[in-house]
Amino acid sequence: MVPRPSPPRLRLRLSPTAEQIVRSGHPWVYSDSLRELNRAGIAGELAVIYDRQDRFLALGFFDPDSPIRLRILHTGKPVTVNAEFWRQRLAATLARRAGLFGPDTDGYRCINGESDGWPGLVLDRYADTYVLKLYATPWLAPVAWARTPTEGTPAPLDLSLVSLIVEQLKPARLILRLSRNLQDAAAPLGLADGQELLPPANLDAGQPAEPPAPSVHFHEDGLEFEAEVVRGQKTGFFLDQRENRRRIGELAAGAEVLNAFSFSGGFSLHAARGGARSVADLDISLVALQSAQRNFSFNQNHARVAAARHEQIQADAFEWLATGPRRTFDCVICDPPSLARRESERAGAIQAYGKLAATSVARVRPGGVLLAASCSAHVSTEEFLGVVRRAVRQSGRTAEEMATTAHAPDHPATFPEAQYLKGIYFRLRN
């Protein structure tokens, strides 16, 4: 039988405006920007963009079913995407983290999606366990092939992703997490959310394989935390707030602290280690409060943590801040989950951030500190800071704006849609 010839490389042309956007470094091409395709493309294949002068502009992952029709992988001069391409890209990505963390921190982000040149892929470290989270279809096949490689069949994208991670990072465990939109597509490939991608260590000894432990322990600035790597939110922990947690620890000496939307108590634990007299976790989730309690128990070797009074309040934080007991604190952290998961929710989220800021201000004692934070990508930094500043101003209190914060250095954000994290600190008088 004569083998079927390979189809020609998928070639795209864009609108003049989209060309300029790609040249500026934006990693997404939307469907309405396409002007010409030489053939129908399939999900995950590499496609090349040529400009109006028929010169190479960029290449990326094509997805015919997504509004983001192309996720850019490379711009500039033509390159060959092969095993060495991926090896160098991972080495460069890891090199950008070199020197960021000392030996007392072994939990951080190794790959941050498009901003690191890996569109739709995140890799987080928790001690010797790594969690690979996928948001885009092209990565499914390289992961599936690495688990069950077919002899004589090249790896998709010339990439054995699991082998590459093992080669450069040598993890003891590698857990796969999948965004909800990928789980149906992953199932026929034998992949599932929460799956262990490396053979269990006891397999060679002839012992039956055990399911991966649902949580692992890691350290952040010398504090011990657990990460729910198999079923927890994101990859198991919110690593992106590390710098804000550290700052709260520096501000908390002698303070009574309220941590609203406390989740697993990261801010509270840093505050206690910083010398807070008491910390109160406020969250509607009993599971989150139990996780925070465990994190405190892991750190009783720190004298200040052991000395701090740790209180837990299970309640809706919106309601408690507005109508709960008339209590005030020296430091209030208000860090809710994303309030705008899609563009249609943006206006309501801005209004909600304003209400949260107003009720949080009322909980801060004279001379105390407020941290208001947002992780909603659909609410811009300007919109969030504007609505919080307005709530502080309308409170009638004298306020000193201490700082604004954005992304942690291991969470680079190189284009507007990636800039989800923002925070603002106030010292409130009178």
C-alpha positions in Angstrom: 0.0 0.0 0.0 1.4 3.4 -1.0 1.6 5.6 2.1 -0.6 8.7 2.1 1.5 11.8 1.7 1.6 14.2 4.6 -0.5 17.3 4.1 1.3 20.6 3.4 2.1 22.8 6.4 -0.8 24.8 7.6 -0.3 28.4 6.5 -2.2 31.4 7.8 -2.5 35.1 6.9 -3.9 37.7 9.2 -5.5 41.1 9.1 -3.0 44.0 9.1 -4.0 44.9 12.7 -3.5 41.3 13.9 -0.1 41.2 12.2 1.0 44.2 14.3 -0.4 42.7 17.5 1.6 39.5 16.9 4.7 41.5 16.1 4.3 43.3 19.4 4.5 40.0 21.3 0.8 39.1 22.0 0.5 35.3 22.1 -3.0 34.9 20.8 -4.6 35.2 17.4 -8.4 35.3 17.5 -10.7 33.7 14.8 -11.9 37.0 13.4 -8.3 38.0 12.7 -7.7 35.2 10.1 -7.8 36.3 6.4 -6.6 33.2 4.7 -5.8 29.5 5.3 -4.3 27.1 2.7 -6.4 24.2 4.1 -8.5 23.1 7.0 -6.5 22.7 10.2 -6.8 20.2 13.0 -6.6 20.8 16.7 -3.1 21.0 18.0 -1.1 21.1 14.8 1.6 23.6 14.2 0.6 26.4 11.8 2.8 29.1 10.3 1.8 32.8 9.9 3.1 34.7 6.9 2.8 38.4 6.6 1.6 40.4 3.6 5.1 40.3 2.0 5.0 36.5 2.3 7.6 36.5 5.0 7.6 34.2 8.1 6.0 36.0 11.0 5.2 33.3 13.6 4.2 29.8 14.3 1.9 28.3 16.9 -0.7 25.8 17.9 -3.9 25.8 15.8 -7.3 25.2 17.3 -10.3 25.3 14.9 -12.8 25.0 17.8 -11.6 27.9 20.0 -12.1 31.6 19.6 -8.3 31.8 20.2 -7.5 30.2 16.8 -3.7 30.2 17.2 -1.6 30.2 20.4 1.8 31.6 19.4 4.9 29.5 20.1 7.6 31.5 18.4 8.0 34.8 16.5 10.9 36.3 14.5 13.1 34.1 12.3 12.0 30.6 11.2 12.9 27.8 13.6 12.7 24.0 13.5 10.5 22.7 16.2 12.2 19.5 17.3 13.4 17.8 20.5 16.3 20.2 20.9 13.9 23.2 20.5 11.9 22.0 23.5 14.9 21.1 25.5 16.4 24.6 25.2 13.0 26.2 25.8 12.6 24.4 29.1 16.2 25.1 30.2 15.6 28.8 29.5 12.3 28.9 31.4 13.9 27.3 34.4 16.9 29.6 34.2 14.6 32.6 34.7 13.8 31.2 38.2 17.4 30.7 39.2 18.2 32.7 42.3 14.6 33.6 43.1 14.3 31.3 46.1 16.5 30.1 48.9 16.6 26.7 50.5 13.6 27.6 52.8 11.2 27.8 49.8 10.5 24.7 47.6 7.1 25.6 46.4 6.9 27.8 43.2 5.9 28.0 39.6 8.3 26.6 37.1 6.4 27.3 33.9 3.7 30.0 33.6 2.0 29.4 30.3 2.2 31.9 27.4 4.3 34.3 29.4 7.1 31.7 29.5 6.5 30.5 25.9 4.4 27.4 26.8 0.9 28.4 25.7 -1.8 26.8 27.8 0.6 24.9 30.2 1.6 25.4 33.8 4.1 23.5 35.9 4.3 24.0 39.7 6.8 22.5 42.2 5.8 21.4 45.7 9.1 19.9 47.2 9.9 16.8 45.1 6.3 16.7 43.6 5.5 18.6 40.4 2.1 19.3 39.1 1.5 19.7 35.4 -1.7 21.6 34.5 -2.9 21.7 30.9 -5.4 24.3 29.5 -4.9 23.6 25.7 -5.5 20.5 23.6 -2.1 20.4 21.8 -0.4 19.2 25.0 -2.6 16.1 25.5 -1.0 14.0 22.8 2.7 14.6 23.9 1.7 13.6 27.5 -0.3 10.5 26.4 2.6 9.4 24.0 5.1 9.6 26.8 3.1 7.2 28.9 2.5 4.6 26.2 5.0 5.4 23.3 4.3 3.5 20.1 7.4 2.0 18.6 8.4 3.6 15.3 5.9 6.5 15.8 7.5 9.9 16.5 6.3 11.8 19.6 3.6 14.4 18.7 5.2 17.8 18.2 8.6 15.9 18.5 8.1 16.3 22.2 8.0 13.7 25.0 6.8 16.1 27.6 7.1 13.8 30.6 10.5 12.6 29.6 11.7 16.2 29.2 10.4 17.2 32.7 12.1 14.1 34.2 15.4 14.9 32.4 15.7 18.5 33.7 13.8 18.4 37.0 14.0 14.8 38.2 10.7 14.8 40.1 9.8 12.1 42.5 6.1 12.5 41.4 4.4 14.2 38.5 0.7 14.8 38.8 -1.5 15.7 35.8 -4.2 18.3 36.3 -6.6 19.2 33.5 -8.8 22.2 33.0 -12.5 21.3 32.7 -12.7 22.0 29.0 -10.0 19.3 28.3 -11.2 16.4 30.4 -13.5 14.9 27.7 -10.8 15.1 25.1 -8.2 13.6 27.4 -10.3 10.5 28.3 -9.8 8.6 25.0 -6.1 9.1 25.4 -6.1 7.4 28.8 -5.5 10.7 30.7 -7.5 11.9 33.7 -7.4 14.8 36.1 -5.3 14.0 39.2 -3.4 11.2 37.4 0.1 10.2 38.4 2.3 10.4 35.3 5.4 8.6 36.7 5.6 4.9 37.7 5.2 4.4 41.4 8.5 3.9 43.2 7.4 0.5 44.6 6.5 -0.9 41.2 9.9 -2.4 40.6 9.7 -4.2 43.9 6.7 -6.2 42.7 4.4 -4.5 45.1 1.0 -3.4 44.0 0.8 0.3 42.9 -0.9 2.6 45.4 -2.9 5.6 44.3 -1.1 8.9 44.7 -1.4 10.6 48.0 -3.9 13.5 47.6 -1.6 16.1 49.4 2.1 16.8 49.7 4.0 19.1 52.1 6.3 22.0 50.9 7.9 25.1 52.4 7.4 28.8 51.8 9.9 31.1 53.6 10.5 28.3 56.1 6.8 27.7 56.9 5.3 24.3 56.1 2.2 24.0 54.1 0.2 21.2 52.5 -0.9 21.3 48.8 -3.9 19.3 47.6 -2.2 18.3 44.4 -4.7 15.7 43.2 -8.1 17.4 43.7 -7.4 20.9 45.1 -8.0 24.2 43.4 -5.5 25.2 40.6 -2.5 22.9 41.2 -3.2 22.5 44.9 -2.2 25.9 46.4 -2.1 29.6 45.6 1.6 30.1 45.1 1.0 33.5 43.4 0.4 35.4 46.7 3.7 34.5 48.2 5.1 38.0 48.2 1.9 39.5 49.7 1.9 36.9 52.4 5.5 37.8 53.2 4.6 41.5 53.4 1.7 40.8 55.7 4.1 38.9 58.0 6.3 42.0 58.1 3.4 44.2 59.1 1.7 42.0 61.6 3.9 42.4 64.7 1.6 42.8 67.7 -1.5 43.0 65.6 -4.9 41.3 65.7 -5.5 40.1 62.1 -8.6 39.2 60.1 -8.0 37.0 57.0 -11.2 37.2 55.0 -11.6 34.5 52.3 -8.8 32.8 54.2 -8.8 29.4 52.3 -5.9 27.4 53.7 -4.7 30.1 56.0 -1.5 31.2 54.2 -1.8 34.9 55.1 -2.7 34.0 58.7 0.3 31.7 59.2 2.7 34.4 57.9 1.0 36.9 60.2 1.4 34.6 63.2 5.0 34.0 62.4 5.5 37.7 62.1 4.3 38.3 65.7 0.6 38.8 65.4 -1.2 38.5 68.8 -4.2 36.8 67.1 -5.3 35.7 63.7 -8.9 35.0 62.6 -9.6 32.9 59.5 -12.9 33.8 57.8 -14.2 31.4 55.2 -17.5 29.8 54.2 -15.8 26.4 53.5 -15.2 24.0 56.4 -12.8 22.1 54.2 -10.7 25.3 53.7 -10.7 26.0 57.5 -9.7 22.5 58.3 -6.8 22.8 55.9 -5.8 26.0 57.6 -5.9 24.3 61.0 -3.6 21.6 59.7 -1.2 24.1 58.4 -1.0 25.8 61.8 -0.4 22.4 63.4 2.6 21.8 61.1 4.3 25.0 62.3 4.0 24.8 66.1 7.8 24.6 66.2 7.8 28.4 65.5 7.4 30.1 68.8 5.4 33.0 67.5 3.0 30.7 65.6 2.5 28.7 68.8 1.9 31.9 70.8 -0.6 33.5 68.4 -4.3 32.8 69.1 -5.8 31.2 66.1 -9.6 31.7 65.6 -11.7 30.3 62.8 -15.0 31.8 61.6 -17.1 29.7 59.2 -19.4 32.2 57.5 -20.0 33.9 54.2 -17.3 36.6 54.1 -19.4 39.1 52.2 -22.2 38.9 54.8 -19.9 38.7 57.9 -17.9 41.8 56.8 -21.1 43.7 56.2 -23.4 42.6 59.0 -21.4 40.3 61.4 -20.3 41.1 65.0 -19.1 44.6 65.5 -15.4 43.7 65.7 -12.4 45.6 64.4 -8.8 44.5 63.7 -5.3 46.0 63.3 -4.9 44.3 60.0 -7.5 43.1 57.5 -6.8 41.0 54.4 -9.5 40.8 51.8 -8.5 38.4 49.1 -11.6 36.8 47.5 -11.7 34.2 44.7 -12.2 35.5 41.2 -15.4 37.4 41.0 -15.4 37.6 37.2 -14.7 34.3 35.4 -16.0 35.7 32.1 -16.3 39.2 30.5 -20.1 39.3 31.1 -19.4 39.3 34.9 -17.0 42.2 34.9 -19.4 45.0 35.8 -20.9 43.0 38.7 -17.4 42.1 40.0 -16.3 45.7 40.0 -19.4 46.6 42.1 -18.7 43.7 44.4 -15.0 44.7 44.9 -16.2 48.2 45.9 -18.6 46.8 48.5 -16.0 44.5 49.9 -13.5 47.4 50.2 -16.1 49.5 52.0 -17.0 46.8 54.5 -13.3 45.9 55.0 -12.4 49.5 55.7 -15.0 49.6 58.5 -13.2 46.6 60.1 -9.8 48.3 60.4 -8.9 50.1 63.6 -7.2 53.5 63.5 -3.6 53.1 62.5 -4.4 49.7 61.0 -3.6 48.1 57.6 -5.9 46.9 54.9 -4.8 44.7 52.0 -7.4 44.4 49.2 -6.6 42.0 46.4 -8.1 40.7 43.2 -7.4 37.7 41.0 -10.0 38.5 38.3 -8.4 38.7 34.9 -11.5 40.4 33.4 -11.2 43.3 35.9 -8.3 45.4 34.9 -5.7 46.8 37.4 -7.0 50.3 36.8 -10.6 49.3 37.5 -9.8 47.4 40.6 -7.5 50.0 42.2 -10.0 52.7 41.2 -13.0 51.1 42.9 -11.0 50.3 46.1 -9.5 53.9 46.3 -13.0 55.3 45.8 -14.4 53.1 48.7 -11.6 54.3 51.0 -12.1 57.9 50.0 -15.9 57.7 50.6 -15.4 56.2 54.0 -14.3 59.6 55.2 -11.2 58.2 56.8 -7.7 59.6 56.4 -5.7 57.0 54.5 -2.1 56.5 53.4 -1.7 54.4 50.3 1.3 52.2 51.2 1.9 50.1 48.1 0.3 48.4 45.1 1.4 44.9 44.1 1.1 42.7 41.0 2.5 39.3 39.9 5.2 37.4 41.7 8.4 36.9 39.8 7.8 33.2 39.1 4.3 34.2 37.7 5.4 36.6 34.9 2.6 38.2 32.9 3.8 39.5 29.6 0.4 40.5 28.0 -2.7 42.2 29.2 -5.0 39.1 29.5 -2.4 37.4 31.7 -2.3 40.3 34.3 -4.9 38.9 36.7 -3.3 39.6 40.1 -3.3 43.0 41.8 -3.3 44.2 45.4 -3.3 47.5 47.3 -2.3 48.4 50.9 -3.6 51.2 53.0 -2.8 52.6 56.4 -6.1 53.9 57.8 -6.2 56.7 60.3 -8.8 58.3 62.6 
